[in-house]
């Protein structure tokens, strides 16, 4: 049974979801770029300016459209950890020890593409291990050589930092927490090589480097994006002069999941919240914004829960640690791309670590003022990392999907 729980004092409502069609499969072709473990995410851009999208994963980028040739971004310091003495790959590279349960983490958790120095070439932002620096790498304008590294900001906390348009000016900033504060680091286009400027939007709080769940979206419809986190949402003030503290609206959006999004799911004109409840546990959900008696409330709708019965198609998986929001079928509605993070803490850690590493997209449908999501299986032997990204890689107008995690790097092209 799929349940809805209204998060208002002393009131709980439940309803039963309608049955849906079986899960469609076979919509994508799968290409594995490498079986090396270098990063928990991947990004794409036109790195050689040939008009075709390329894919960057860890220290290398692969040239489109066939993604067979790779070139260096930064020195590879992990290859020796994932090769046997004879040079053959070790399955599930990144784990070592006699029992195979000692986890070796990546120094590349999330990456994004942008032209940071204004020279017309796509550069790459790498958000490394939580609590460490964020770097951006300057494209050498097509030359096959290591890219020049620049420190963007020296402490980036949270396991789902984003490079997003938090300020509503179409100039993305690094959205994260740092040293116990929520906020953002902003680059200066006039001084691209300088470290970015930090702006706190909260008082000092409980947020630390391994905090989960963070996002951006206009919750109250005032035209200004707000800051989302598991404990509520922070309303952007009318003016940012003097770095004021943003107004917090308390809510409980789970225990801390993946990336968070504010978007109108059911078409009622109010922004709802899409996220996961626990990054290392269970629960893909959306919270419907309600305004009963003038007070803002949130009704939880389970998309994927702890049991198959909570999803109308019987879908269940754990560790939804990465979410992307994209219109996957061109109907104008936002769909969800997510899946199971593979071996976040090794083969014996977290919930059901050795269950199939599934990757899905969930199609949003609206019927009679109600919203429901239908699952489409992309793959059952890939999963996600701390990032998953959808976008048109081959120029056919259809969103494709890229994954980087402990199984390697993968491109899924939409048929």
ChimeraX attribute file (.defattr): number of C-alpha atoms within 10 A of each C-alpha:
attribute: neighborCount
match mode: 1-to-1
recipient: residues
	/A:1	18
	/A:2	19
	/A:3	18
	/A:4	21
	/A:5	17
	/A:6	20
	/A:7	21
	/A:8	16
	/A:9	7
	/A:10	6
	/A:11	8
	/A:12	11
	/A:13	12
	/A:14	14
	/A:15	11
	/A:16	11
	/A:17	18
	/A:18	11
	/A:19	11
	/A:20	14
	/A:21	9
	/A:22	13
	/A:23	15
	/A:24	11
	/A:25	12
	/A:26	12
	/A:27	14
	/A:28	16
	/A:29	13
	/A:30	17
	/A:31	15
	/A:32	17
	/A:33	20
	/A:34	14
	/A:35	19
	/A:36	24
	/A:37	26
	/A:38	30
	/A:39	29
	/A:40	32
	/A:41	30
	/A:42	31
	/A:43	26
	/A:44	26
	/A:45	24
	/A:46	18
	/A:47	25
	/A:48	19
	/A:49	14
	/A:50	11
	/A:51	13
	/A:52	15
	/A:53	21
	/A:54	23
	/A:55	24
	/A:56	26
	/A:57	29
	/A:58	30
	/A:59	19
	/A:60	18
	/A:61	24
	/A:62	20
	/A:63	22
	/A:64	22
	/A:65	14
	/A:66	11
	/A:67	16
	/A:68	13
	/A:69	11
	/A:70	17
	/A:71	16
	/A:72	17
	/A:73	24
	/A:74	16
	/A:75	12
	/A:76	12
	/A:77	9
	/A:78	17
	/A:79	14
	/A:80	12
	/A:81	16
	/A:82	21
	/A:83	16
	/A:84	10
	/A:85	8
	/A:86	6
	/A:87	10
	/A:88	9
	/A:89	16
	/A:90	15
	/A:91	14
	/A:92	19
	/A:93	22
	/A:94	23
	/A:95	23
	/A:96	16
	/A:97	8
	/A:98	7
	/A:99	8
	/A:100	13
	/A:101	15
	/A:102	15
	/A:103	17
	/A:104	16
	/A:105	18
	/A:106	18
	/A:107	18
	/A:108	24
	/A:109	25
	/A:110	28
	/A:111	27
	/A:112	21
	/A:113	20
	/A:114	18
	/A:115	18
	/A:116	22
	/A:117	18
	/A:118	12
	/A:119	11
	/A:120	12
	/A:121	19
	/A:122	23
	/A:123	25
	/A:124	24
	/A:125	25
	/A:126	25
	/A:127	30
	/A:128	22
	/A:129	23
	/A:130	23
	/A:131	19
	/A:132	16
	/A:133	17
	/A:134	24
	/A:135	21
	/A:136	24
	/A:137	22
	/A:138	23
	/A:139	25
	/A:140	17
	/A:141	16
	/A:142	12
	/A:143	11
	/A:144	13
	/A:145	14
	/A:146	17
	/A:147	20
	/A:148	14
	/A:149	16
	/A:150	16
	/A:151	16
	/A:152	25
	/A:153	23
	/A:154	13
	/A:155	18
	/A:156	26
	/A:157	28
	/A:158	23
	/A:159	31
	/A:160	29
	/A:161	26
	/A:162	24
	/A:163	23
	/A:164	19
	/A:165	17
	/A:166	24
	/A:167	17
	/A:168	14
	/A:169	9
	/A:170	9
	/A:171	12
	/A:172	18
	/A:173	19
	/A:174	25
	/A:175	27
	/A:176	27
	/A:177	30
	/A:178	26
	/A:179	15
	/A:180	16
	/A:181	19
	/A:182	28
	/A:183	23
	/A:184	28
	/A:185	22
	/A:186	19
	/A:187	22
	/A:188	14
	/A:189	13
	/A:190	9
	/A:191	11
	/A:192	15
	/A:193	17
	/A:194	14
	/A:195	18
	/A:196	20
	/A:197	14
	/A:198	16
	/A:199	19
	/A:200	19
	/A:201	23
	/A:202	18
	/A:203	13
	/A:204	13
	/A:205	11
	/A:206	10
	/A:207	17
	/A:208	19
	/A:209	19
	/A:210	13
	/A:211	19
	/A:212	25
	/A:213	29
	/A:214	27
	/A:215	27
	/A:216	25
	/A:217	25
	/A:218	24
	/A:219	25
	/A:220	17
	/A:221	12
	/A:222	11
	/A:223	11
	/A:224	18
	/A:225	24
	/A:226	25
	/A:227	29
	/A:228	26
	/A:229	28
	/A:230	24
	/A:231	17
	/A:232	15
	/A:233	25
	/A:234	22
	/A:235	22
	/A:236	24
	/A:237	16
	/A:238	9
	/A:239	8
	/A:240	13
	/A:241	7
	/A:242	7
	/A:243	14
	/A:244	15
	/A:245	18
	/A:246	21
	/A:247	15
	/A:248	17
	/A:249	12
	/A:250	14
	/A:251	16
	/A:252	15
	/A:253	27
	/A:254	20
	/A:255	16
	/A:256	25
	/A:257	30
	/A:258	32
	/A:259	29
	/A:260	28
	/A:261	24
	/A:262	24
	/A:263	22
	/A:264	19
	/A:265	26
	/A:266	21
	/A:267	15
	/A:268	13
	/A:269	11
	/A:270	18
	/A:271	22
	/A:272	25
	/A:273	26
	/A:274	27
	/A:275	31
	/A:276	34
	/A:277	27
	/A:278	22
	/A:279	29
	/A:280	25
	/A:281	23
	/A:282	22
	/A:283	26
	/A:284	30
	/A:285	20
	/A:286	25
	/A:287	24
	/A:288	26
	/A:289	25
	/A:290	19
	/A:291	11
	/A:292	10
	/A:293	7
	/A:294	7
	/A:295	8
	/A:296	15
	/A:297	19
	/A:298	21
	/A:299	20
	/A:300	23
	/A:301	25
	/A:302	24
	/A:303	24
	/A:304	26
	/A:305	25
	/A:306	16
	/A:307	15
	/A:308	15
	/A:309	16
	/A:310	21
	/A:311	24
	/A:312	23
	/A:313	19
	/A:314	17
	/A:315	21
	/A:316	20
	/A:317	25
	/A:318	27
	/A:319	32
	/A:320	31
	/A:321	34
	/A:322	29
	/A:323	28
	/A:324	22
	/A:325	21
	/A:326	20
	/A:327	18
	/A:328	25
	/A:329	14
	/A:330	12
	/A:331	11
	/A:332	10
	/A:333	19
	/A:334	20
	/A:335	21
	/A:336	23
	/A:337	25
	/A:338	28
	/A:339	29
	/A:340	32
	/A:341	29
	/A:342	29
	/A:343	28
	/A:344	24
	/A:345	17
	/A:346	21
	/A:347	17
	/A:348	14
	/A:349	14
	/A:350	16
	/A:351	14
	/A:352	16
	/A:353	22
	/A:354	13
	/A:355	14
	/A:356	16
	/A:357	21
	/A:358	22
	/A:359	24
	/A:360	22
	/A:361	23
	/A:362	21
	/A:363	20
	/A:364	21
	/A:365	16
	/A:366	13
	/A:367	9
	/A:368	6
	/A:369	8
	/A:370	11
	/A:371	14
	/A:372	19
	/A:373	21
	/A:374	22
	/A:375	25
	/A:376	20
	/A:377	18
	/A:378	25
	/A:379	20
	/A:380	14
	/A:381	14
	/A:382	25
	/A:383	28
	/A:384	34
	/A:385	30
	/A:386	29
	/A:387	29
	/A:388	28
	/A:389	24
	/A:390	26
	/A:391	21
	/A:392	16
	/A:393	25
	/A:394	18
	/A:395	13
	/A:396	11
	/A:397	13
	/A:398	17
	/A:399	20
	/A:400	21
	/A:401	25
	/A:402	26
	/A:403	27
	/A:404	35
	/A:405	31
	/A:406	29
	/A:407	27
	/A:408	23
	/A:409	27
	/A:410	21
	/A:411	21
	/A:412	20
	/A:413	21
	/A:414	20
	/A:415	10
